[in-house]
């Protein structure tokens, strides 16, 4: 709900007093969380990068980060918990509420990973 705020300021110059009145409209919007709150489960399967420390820490994906994890080959999984539920909001374009990034390398012929 918009909240109007009236601000009045007076000043004197050359023996005259001036009054400046401004009205500001402030709107409050509840922002979504930056992402999942915690990792509920993480089960990588054998595959590329699974045992490398930089790709095997699921908690590193929490918050505003560009970190990732390797789920391995076919069947790897990760489940996140969101403290703020993902709700249907008509302001979200095309119904997009979050994005899962991947690296299928599909644009490089012969370099696609399994499941891409």
Number of C-alpha atoms within 10 A of each C-alpha: 8 10 10 11 11 10 10 10 9 9 9 9 7 5 6 7 9 11 10 9 10 10 10 11 10 11 9 8 8 5 7 11 14 13 18 18 15 16 16 12 12 17 14 19 15 15 14 13 14 19 14 11 9 14 17 18 16 22 15 16 18 17 14 11 10 9 14 17 21 24 22 20 15 12 11 15 13 14 13 17 13 15 11 13 10 12 9 10 10 8 8 9 8 7 11 10 12 9 6 4 8 10 8 13 12 11 8 8 7 8 11 13 13 10 8 10
